[in-house]
């Protein structure tokens, strides 16, 4: 029997509590930035009258307007429209009353940035930004003079800032959407690999047991009955593991993934399914990280599944795990019929194994070998994922 393509050659998360702490920290950062901006505008504007003797002396009202314009930044996430209105309105009032100081423009432009970055719908923020820019430009020129050049300069800078902020916000949203889509794809692949590993191994074992039962049902009914009991146990275990894999979708972070300590149970299950397996698991004393142990378990599980499915009758498999330097070396070989003819692309099993191994910074190769049958070699970094 030839081996199909599946035996061919193939070579950030933040936890729920961490995310909650981050969300709590964001408003605190906004408040800090608002306080610093308000303090800067008040401090610098108080000294600006030295170079603007014609301006109105700073008063408590002027300071209050500056504080209001700067502190509006603190509400940018929860109420961006209110934040924009307060920042621009207070700045326009400050300019209209002829108080001295250029820093007031910082508050107005900060409000503009809040509007553009936090409100995604252009039909909402564009007219508001235009009105705000017009108000600031008019407030810049004194009624008695109407300095057109100064007003046009402010309007021009306002427009440039709005366009740049809009492009930045659009790029940021697009990147966030792409990252969200990538996370969904990664999660789908992870679940697909988990279900493939669980179901493929279990179904292969059930197939072997069913074959034994059919062969013995007439001549040796007691052994056939034992095979049926094995099928029932394997199917029960498979359902439990499938439920555990799917439960992670609803309760992330609560997955109890199997590791190297569960390999003996895996080997016992394979033997109960009729596969002859010798094992040399030399991992005592090794500090194997959970993610590495889980990956090693899945590699051995899928390799044994491939043996049961593709290597033919009477096959004998060997499993060898050992620590070599900073690596966990895994070898799974069999003496089944070697693949003949051109080598095809790896199937889902080998591809899934390669993805798992690569994700933790490891290496894997698999293929038919002369005089051996099929051999799989993988090595995983004992330091964890790279």
VEXLODREN-925617 format. One line per field, with one value per residue (C-alpha): residue number from 1; residue in three letters; chain; x, y, z. Coordinates in nm, 2 decimals. Layout:
resi [NUM	...] .
resn [ALA	...] .
chain [A	...] .
px [X	...] .
py [Y	...] .
pz [Z	...] .
// end
This chain:
resi [1	2	3	4	5	6	7	8	9	10	11	12	13	14	15	16	17	18	19	20	21	22	23	24	25	26	27	28	29	30	31	32	33	34	35	36	37	38	39	40	41	42	43	44	45	46	47	48	49	50	51	52	53	54	55	56	57	58	59	60	61	62	63	64	65	66	67	68	69	70	71	72	73	74	75	76	77	78	79	80	81	82	83	84	85	86	87	88	89	90	91	92	93	94	95	96	97	98	99	100	101	102	103	104	105	106	107	108	109	110	111	112	113	114	115	116	117	118	119	120	121	122	123	124	125	126	127	128	129	130	131	132	133	134	135	136	137	138	139	140	141	142	143	144	145	146	147	148	149	150	151	152	153	154	155	156	157	158	159	160	161	162	163	164	165	166	167	168	169	170	171	172	173	174	175	176	177	178	179	180	181	182	183	184	185	186	187	188	189	190	191	192	193	194	195	196	197	198	199	200	201	202	203	204	205	206	207	208	209	210	211	212	213	214	215	216	217	218	219	220	221	222	223	224	225	226	227	228	229	230	231	232	233	234	235	236	237	238	239	240	241	242	243	244	245	246	247	248	249	250	251	252	253	254	255	256	257	258	259	260	261	262	263	264	265	266	267	268	269	270	271	272	273	274	275	276	277	278	279	280	281	282	283	284	285	286	287	288	289	290	291	292	293	294	295	296	297	298	299	300	301	302	303	304	305	306	307	308	309	310	311	312	313	314	315	316	317	318	319	320	321	322	323	324	325	326	327	328	329	330	331	332	333	334	335	336	337	338	339	340	341	342	343	344	345	346	347	348	349	350	351	352	353	354	355	356	357	358	359	360	361	362	363	364	365	366	367	368	369	370	371	372	373	374	375	376	377	378	379	380	381	382	383	384	385	386] .
resn [UNK	UNK	UNK	UNK	UNK	UNK	UNK	UNK	UNK	UNK	UNK	UNK	UNK	UNK	UNK	UNK	UNK	UNK	UNK	UNK	UNK	UNK	UNK	UNK	UNK	UNK	UNK	UNK	UNK	UNK	UNK	UNK	UNK	UNK	UNK	UNK	UNK	UNK	UNK	UNK	UNK	UNK	UNK	UNK	UNK	UNK	UNK	UNK	UNK	UNK	UNK	UNK	UNK	UNK	UNK	UNK	UNK	UNK	UNK	UNK	UNK	UNK	UNK	UNK	UNK	UNK	UNK	UNK	UNK	UNK	UNK	UNK	UNK	UNK	UNK	UNK	UNK	UNK	UNK	UNK	UNK	UNK	UNK	UNK	UNK	UNK	UNK	UNK	UNK	UNK	UNK	UNK	UNK	UNK	UNK	UNK	UNK	UNK	UNK	UNK	UNK	UNK	UNK	UNK	UNK	UNK	UNK	UNK	UNK	UNK	UNK	UNK	UNK	UNK	UNK	UNK	UNK	UNK	UNK	UNK	UNK	UNK	UNK	UNK	UNK	UNK	UNK	UNK	UNK	UNK	UNK	UNK	UNK	UNK	UNK	UNK	UNK	UNK	UNK	UNK	UNK	UNK	UNK	UNK	UNK	UNK	UNK	UNK	UNK	UNK	UNK	UNK	UNK	UNK	UNK	UNK	UNK	UNK	UNK	UNK	UNK	UNK	UNK	UNK	UNK	UNK	UNK	UNK	UNK	UNK	UNK	UNK	UNK	UNK	UNK	UNK	UNK	UNK	UNK	UNK	UNK	UNK	UNK	UNK	UNK	UNK	UNK	UNK	UNK	UNK	UNK	UNK	UNK	UNK	UNK	UNK	UNK	UNK	UNK	UNK	UNK	UNK	UNK	UNK	UNK	UNK	UNK	UNK	UNK	UNK	UNK	UNK	UNK	UNK	UNK	UNK	UNK	UNK	UNK	UNK	UNK	UNK	UNK	UNK	UNK	UNK	UNK	UNK	UNK	UNK	UNK	UNK	UNK	UNK	UNK	UNK	UNK	UNK	UNK	UNK	UNK	UNK	UNK	UNK	UNK	UNK	UNK	UNK	UNK	UNK	UNK	UNK	UNK	UNK	UNK	UNK	UNK	UNK	UNK	UNK	UNK	UNK	UNK	UNK	UNK	UNK	UNK	UNK	UNK	UNK	UNK	UNK	UNK	UNK	UNK	UNK	UNK	UNK	UNK	UNK	UNK	UNK	UNK	UNK	UNK	UNK	UNK	UNK	UNK	UNK	UNK	UNK	UNK	UNK	UNK	UNK	UNK	UNK	UNK	UNK	UNK	UNK	UNK	UNK	UNK	UNK	UNK	UNK	UNK	UNK	UNK	UNK	UNK	UNK	UNK	UNK	UNK	UNK	UNK	UNK	UNK	UNK	UNK	UNK	UNK	UNK	UNK	UNK	UNK	UNK	UNK	UNK	UNK	UNK	UNK	UNK	UNK	UNK	UNK	UNK	UNK	UNK	UNK	UNK	UNK	UNK	UNK	UNK	UNK	UNK	UNK	UNK	UNK	UNK	UNK	UNK	UNK	UNK	UNK	UNK	UNK	UNK	UNK	UNK	UNK	UNK	UNK	UNK	UNK	UNK	UNK	UNK	UNK	UNK	UNK	UNK	UNK	UNK	UNK	UNK	UNK	UNK	UNK	UNK	UNK	UNK] .
chain [A	A	A	A	A	A	A	A	A	A	A	A	A	A	A	A	A	A	A	A	A	A	A	A	A	A	A	A	A	A	A	A	A	A	A	A	A	A	A	A	A	A	A	A	A	A	A	A	A	A	A	A	A	A	A	A	A	A	A	A	A	A	A	A	A	A	A	A	A	A	A	A	A	A	A	A	A	A	A	A	A	A	A	A	A	A	A	A	A	A	A	A	A	A	A	A	A	A	A	A	A	A	A	A	A	A	A	A	A	A	A	A	A	A	A	A	A	A	A	A	A	A	A	A	A	A	A	A	A	A	A	A	A	A	A	A	A	A	A	A	A	A	A	A	A	A	A	A	A	A	A	A	A	A	A	A	A	A	A	A	A	A	A	A	A	A	A	A	A	A	A	A	A	A	A	A	A	A	A	A	A	A	A	A	A	A	A	A	A	A	A	A	A	A	A	A	A	A	A	A	A	A	A	A	A	A	A	A	A	A	A	A	A	A	A	A	A	A	A	A	A	A	A	A	A	A	A	A	A	A	A	A	A	A	A	A	A	A	A	A	A	A	A	A	A	A	A	A	A	A	A	A	A	A	A	A	A	A	A	A	A	A	A	A	A	A	A	A	A	A	A	A	A	A	A	A	A	A	A	A	A	A	A	A	A	A	A	A	A	A	A	A	A	A	A	A	A	A	A	A	A	A	A	A	A	A	A	A	A	A	A	A	A	A	A	A	A	A	A	A	A	A	A	A	A	A	A	A	A	A	A	A	A	A	A	A	A	A	A	A	A	A	A	A	A	A	A	A	A	A	A	A	A	A	A	A	A	A	A	A	A	A	A	A	A	A	A	A	A	A	A	A	A	A	A	A	A	A	A	A	A	A	A	A	A	A] .
px [0.00	0.14	0.13	-0.08	0.02	-0.03	0.28	0.48	0.77	0.69	0.92	-0.01	-0.21	-0.31	-0.52	-0.87	-0.74	-0.45	-0.69	-0.92	-0.63	-0.53	-0.88	-0.88	-0.54	-0.65	-0.88	-0.60	-0.36	-0.61	-0.66	-0.28	-0.24	-0.52	-0.38	-0.03	-0.17	-0.38	-0.09	0.14	-0.11	-0.17	0.20	0.32	0.02	0.08	0.42	0.31	0.20	0.56	0.57	0.21	0.17	-0.15	-0.32	-0.56	-0.39	-0.43	-0.72	-0.89	-1.14	-0.87	-0.70	-1.03	-1.09	-0.74	-0.80	-1.14	-0.99	-0.71	-0.91	-1.16	-0.90	-0.98	-1.32	-1.20	-1.28	-1.62	-1.76	-1.55	-1.81	-1.83	-1.45	-1.42	-1.69	-1.54	-1.18	-1.26	-1.53	-1.31	-1.02	-1.24	-1.37	-1.01	-0.90	-1.22	-1.15	-0.80	-0.61	-0.24	-0.08	-0.03	-0.06	-0.44	-0.41	-0.28	-0.61	-0.81	-0.60	-0.61	-0.99	-0.97	-0.75	-1.00	-1.29	-1.11	-0.96	-1.26	-1.54	-1.51	-1.81	-1.69	-2.04	-2.03	-1.68	-1.62	-1.89	-1.81	-1.44	-1.52	-1.74	-1.47	-1.20	-1.41	-1.48	-1.11	-1.01	-1.27	-1.17	-0.80	-0.86	-0.97	-1.30	-1.15	-0.88	-0.99	-0.63	-0.73	-0.38	-0.37	-0.72	-0.64	-0.32	-0.50	-0.77	-0.51	-0.32	-0.65	-0.73	-0.39	-0.41	-0.76	-0.65	-0.34	-0.53	-0.80	-0.55	-0.38	-0.71	-0.81	-0.48	-0.51	-0.86	-0.76	-0.47	-0.69	-0.94	-0.67	-0.53	-0.88	-0.93	-0.58	-0.67	-0.99	-0.80	-0.54	-0.81	-0.99	-0.67	-0.59	-0.94	-0.91	-0.58	-0.71	-1.02	-0.82	-0.56	-0.83	-1.08	-0.82	-0.64	-0.97	-1.13	-0.82	-0.82	-1.19	-1.14	-0.87	-1.09	-1.39	-1.18	-1.07	-1.43	-1.56	-1.29	-1.36	-1.73	-1.81	-1.52	-1.42	-1.72	-1.57	-1.27	-1.51	-1.70	-1.38	-1.31	-1.65	-1.58	-1.26	-1.45	-1.69	-1.41	-1.22	-1.53	-1.62	-1.27	-1.28	-1.61	-1.47	-1.16	-1.36	-1.59	-1.28	-1.13	-1.46	-1.51	-1.20	-1.40	-1.64	-1.40	-1.05	-0.76	-0.92	-0.78	-0.61	-0.38	-0.22	0.16	0.45	0.31	0.01	0.21	0.19	-0.18	-0.17	0.06	-0.17	-0.47	-0.28	-0.18	-0.54	-0.64	-0.41	-0.10	0.24	0.44	0.77	0.85	1.16	1.05	1.35	1.21	1.25	1.43	1.37	1.20	0.95	0.73	0.36	0.34	0.63	0.48	0.15	0.31	0.52	0.20	0.02	0.32	0.34	-0.04	-0.06	0.24	0.08	-0.25	-0.07	0.09	-0.25	-0.41	-0.14	0.13	-0.06	-0.14	0.11	0.31	0.54	0.61	0.88	0.86	1.17	1.17	1.49	1.65	1.95	2.10	1.83	1.60	1.34	1.40	1.11	1.15	0.85	0.93	0.75	0.84	0.53	0.53	0.74	0.58	0.63	0.63	0.64	0.60	0.29	0.21	0.16	-0.19	-0.38	-0.20	0.16	0.07	-0.09	0.21	0.45	0.24	0.24	0.62	0.70	0.47	0.69	1.02	1.09	1.18	1.03	1.09	0.89	0.90	0.96	1.30	1.46	1.47	1.26	0.92	0.81	1.01	0.92	1.17	1.09	1.28	1.13	1.31	1.30	1.31	0.96	0.82	1.08] .
py [0.00	0.34	0.63	0.92	1.29	1.34	1.13	1.33	1.55	1.88	2.09	3.91	3.77	3.97	3.79	3.91	4.07	4.24	4.38	4.51	4.68	4.84	4.98	5.12	5.29	5.46	5.72	5.79	5.87	6.10	6.29	6.32	6.46	6.70	6.83	6.87	7.06	7.29	7.37	7.44	7.68	7.87	7.90	8.01	8.24	8.42	8.53	8.60	8.96	9.06	9.04	9.13	9.45	9.54	9.22	9.19	9.10	8.74	8.71	8.43	8.41	8.37	8.10	7.92	7.92	7.77	7.50	7.42	7.40	7.17	6.96	6.87	6.63	6.40	6.32	6.23	5.86	5.88	6.20	6.31	6.56	6.73	6.73	6.90	7.16	7.25	7.27	7.48	7.69	7.78	7.86	8.08	8.27	8.32	8.46	8.67	8.84	8.93	8.75	8.72	8.39	8.15	7.83	7.85	7.72	7.39	7.34	7.41	7.18	6.91	6.93	6.90	6.59	6.44	6.50	6.35	6.05	5.95	6.01	5.78	5.91	6.19	6.34	6.41	6.54	6.73	7.00	7.02	7.07	7.33	7.53	7.50	7.62	7.91	8.01	8.00	8.19	8.47	8.49	8.53	8.86	9.16	9.31	9.65	9.53	9.19	9.07	8.87	8.72	8.59	8.45	8.27	8.13	7.99	7.84	7.69	7.53	7.40	7.24	7.07	6.94	6.80	6.63	6.48	6.36	6.21	6.01	5.89	5.79	5.61	5.42	5.33	5.20	5.00	4.84	4.77	4.59	4.39	4.29	4.19	3.98	3.82	3.73	3.56	3.37	3.26	3.15	2.95	2.78	2.70	2.55	2.36	2.21	2.11	1.94	1.78	1.64	1.51	1.37	1.23	1.03	0.90	0.81	0.63	0.43	0.36	0.24	-0.01	-0.14	-0.17	-0.37	-0.61	-0.64	-0.73	-0.98	-1.16	-1.12	-1.47	-1.68	-1.49	-1.28	-1.20	-1.03	-0.85	-0.73	-0.60	-0.41	-0.25	-0.14	0.02	0.20	0.33	0.45	0.62	0.79	0.91	1.05	1.22	1.39	1.52	1.66	1.82	1.99	2.11	2.26	2.43	2.56	2.77	2.98	3.09	3.09	3.19	3.11	2.81	2.54	2.25	2.14	1.80	1.78	1.54	1.39	1.27	1.09	0.75	0.77	0.86	0.56	0.33	0.45	0.38	0.03	-0.03	0.05	-0.22	-0.03	-0.17	0.11	0.12	0.44	0.60	0.92	1.06	1.38	1.33	1.63	1.85	2.18	2.17	2.48	2.42	2.54	2.32	2.02	2.07	2.10	1.79	1.59	1.70	1.62	1.26	1.23	1.33	1.12	0.81	0.89	0.90	0.56	0.41	0.56	0.51	0.27	-0.06	-0.37	-0.51	-0.19	-0.12	0.24	0.39	0.71	0.88	1.20	1.34	1.67	1.77	2.10	2.36	2.15	1.88	1.63	1.42	1.12	0.91	0.63	0.33	0.02	0.05	0.06	0.36	0.62	0.54	0.76	1.15	1.32	1.53	1.83	1.76	1.71	1.89	1.68	1.75	2.11	2.15	2.00	2.22	2.53	2.43	2.36	2.68	2.89	2.80	2.85	2.49	2.29	1.98	1.75	1.44	1.20	0.84	0.70	0.40	0.10	0.28	0.35	0.70	0.92	1.24	1.45	1.77	1.98	2.24	2.51	2.43	2.80	2.83	3.01	3.23] .
pz [0.00	-0.09	0.15	0.04	0.03	0.40	0.47	0.22	0.30	0.48	0.66	2.17	2.41	2.67	2.92	3.02	3.34	3.16	2.90	3.18	3.35	3.02	2.97	3.32	3.26	2.94	3.10	3.36	3.08	2.92	3.25	3.30	2.94	3.00	3.32	3.17	2.87	3.09	3.32	3.02	2.85	3.17	3.27	2.92	2.85	3.18	3.05	2.69	2.76	2.78	2.40	2.35	2.56	2.37	2.48	2.78	3.11	3.22	3.47	3.65	3.37	3.11	3.31	3.36	2.98	2.92	3.18	3.03	2.68	2.80	3.04	2.77	2.64	2.94	2.79	2.44	2.46	2.63	2.48	2.18	2.05	2.39	2.42	2.08	2.16	2.50	2.37	2.06	2.23	2.53	2.29	2.08	2.38	2.51	2.17	2.13	2.47	2.35	2.62	2.54	2.45	2.16	2.36	2.35	1.99	2.13	2.31	2.00	1.78	2.04	2.02	1.65	1.68	1.92	1.68	1.37	1.55	1.76	1.52	1.22	1.01	0.78	0.74	1.12	1.18	0.85	0.91	1.28	1.20	0.93	1.18	1.45	1.21	1.11	1.47	1.56	1.25	1.32	1.68	1.58	1.40	1.61	1.51	1.46	1.22	1.07	1.00	0.69	0.65	1.00	0.98	0.65	0.80	1.10	0.87	0.64	0.93	1.07	0.74	0.71	1.06	1.00	0.68	0.84	1.14	0.93	0.72	1.04	1.20	0.88	0.87	1.24	1.20	0.90	1.08	1.38	1.15	0.98	1.32	1.44	1.12	1.17	1.52	1.40	1.14	1.39	1.63	1.36	1.26	1.63	1.68	1.35	1.45	1.79	1.65	1.37	1.62	1.85	1.60	1.35	1.62	1.77	1.44	1.33	1.65	1.61	1.25	1.37	1.65	1.42	1.18	1.46	1.58	1.23	1.18	1.51	1.55	1.44	1.56	1.88	2.00	2.33	2.17	1.93	2.23	2.38	2.06	2.09	2.44	2.32	2.05	2.31	2.54	2.25	2.13	2.48	2.53	2.18	2.26	2.59	2.42	2.14	2.40	2.59	2.27	2.18	2.53	2.50	2.24	2.51	2.81	2.67	2.89	3.07	2.84	3.01	2.72	2.74	2.78	2.80	3.12	2.92	2.65	2.83	2.82	2.45	2.38	2.58	2.37	2.05	2.17	2.27	1.92	1.78	1.70	1.82	1.97	2.14	2.33	2.49	2.67	2.84	2.98	3.35	3.51	3.20	3.26	2.97	2.93	2.90	2.54	2.44	2.62	2.45	2.11	2.17	2.26	1.95	1.73	1.87	1.85	1.49	1.39	1.55	1.38	1.04	1.12	1.20	0.89	0.63	0.72	0.66	0.86	1.12	1.13	1.42	1.54	1.76	1.96	2.11	2.31	2.47	2.57	2.36	2.48	2.48	2.26	2.30	2.02	1.89	1.66	1.54	1.29	1.16	0.94	0.72	0.35	0.23	0.00	-0.37	-0.67	-0.67	-0.34	-0.31	-0.09	0.28	0.40	0.68	0.95	0.85	0.77	1.11	1.28	1.09	1.19	1.56	1.56	1.38	1.61	1.91	1.72	1.64	1.33	1.17	0.88	0.78	0.49	0.37	0.44	0.28	0.51	0.78	0.63	0.74	0.98	1.15	1.34	1.53	1.78	2.01	2.21	2.58	2.65	2.52	2.21	2.05] .
// end
